[in-house]
Structure formats: structure tokens, C-alpha cells
Amino acid sequence: MIELKALSKSYRLPTGPHYVLRDIELQIAAGEFVSITGPSGAGKSSLLSVLGLLDADWQGEYRFDGTALHALRERERKDFARAHVGFVFQHYHLLDDLTVAENLDLPLDYRGVAKAERRARVDAVLERFALNDKRALYPRQLSGGQQQMVAVARAALLRPKLLLADEPTGALHSSQGEQIMDLLAELNRDGTTIVQVTHNPVYAARAQRVIEMRDGRLLAAA
């Protein structure tokens, strides 16, 4: 589903270019669950930003289901990402002045989904993730683990082909982290392709494939 060829990203410094990604060659099949590991500064989050088309300043080739994303204009890339890519971040990114149900409804509203369908999809995902009793609560009334569950539910609600998770358990204690990993595994079993960045070797091993990065390069895949 995903193919990267000779993908690089650099910043220009007085001493010359500083590469955060260098000559990345990577293929990810539809339905895979992949973990990207490595020390801080290895380029993991930079690679995730490119995969999610949050970053347009890179060189090389990126194909997604046969579409040459490197040949698209920036607006076309953003539209493509909106249609096909979901995100889960370490710090939830929920809106504090909206309830759980409203946080879930908002991205569907932005996409022009009819009100009745929005309600049905929100109800279904609240049921699936055992969040029905939290629907009228605000993020500040939830634990960190519950907020992250809402964030995962929000990503699942959009039915992305690719779900990108950047340290999704980094701010959680172990039992909450296990819950989030269980949810990601369930989404993957349902067919969603998942790429997660994590420092946790136990959670990394929950994926089908582990890729190590260092100094902007891919070192190994197990």
C-alpha cells in the first residue's frame, strides 16, 4: 500500500544540510501493523509526519495505493490525507470545551457527513470502545487513558486506510497503555494499516514488524 523510494528531508545550516531523513526505502503492505523504534532524534516522528502528509518539505517518491503523492500539489496532498489517513498523538488533541460525543462528531461535521449518519457513527463507536457512559463528559473529567481511548475512537470513526500513532501510550501508565494497544490491535484485525512510533519495546513487539531508525536512516526490520 505504501512505497517510499529515496525519501530524504533536510534543513539547511551554515555548515551545510542537516538530514533528519536520509534515503528512506520502505514498503508497507495493506493491513500491516508496523512499529518504528529508535532513540530520540532518530527521525521517527519526522517519518510519521511525511507518511501522514503533515510535512510537504521532503524529496523522493511516496506512493500510496498507486497514487504518486510526490507528484501532487500541496492542496491535493492535504485532501488525500484527509480522505485516507488518521492520527493518534501522545497528548490526545481533544477540544476542552466540547464533550466526548462532540469531539467525535466534529471531524465528521467538517467532512460534510449528514447529521443522522454522524449520530449513528458516533453512537456506534462509543459502544464499540465502551465509552457510552462518558459521552456527555468533558476531557478534563476523564483520565489520561480515557482521553486517549476517545482519541483512538475519533481516528477509527473516520475509517482511515492508514492510522498513524505517535507515542500513543507515552503519557499513560502501563495498564492504560495495554488498553490502547489492545484497541490498536483490534483496529488492525479489522483491516486498518497501522504505523506506530514508540520507545516501549513491549508495545513495539505487538506489531507484526519492527523497524529501527537511527540518525535519519532505517537500520533494521524484524
MONOR-V444752 format. One record per run of one state. SS is the DSSP state (@ for helix, = for strand, . for the rest). FROM is the first residue (numbers start at 1). LEN is the number of residues. If there is no record, write none. Layout:
SS:FROM:LEN, SS:FROM:LEN
//
This chain:
.:1:1, =:2:12, .:14:2, =:16:13, .:29:4, =:33:5, .:38:6, @:44:8, .:52:7, =:59:6, .:65:2, =:67:2, @:69:3, .:72:2, @:74:11, =:85:4, .:89:10, =:99:1, @:100:11, .:111:4, @:115:14, .:129:3, @:132:3, .:135:3, =:138:1, @:139:3, .:142:2, @:144:14, .:158:4, =:162:5, .:167:7, @:174:16, .:190:3, =:193:5, .:198:3, @:201:4, .:205:4, =:209:6, .:215:2, =:217:5, .:222:1
//
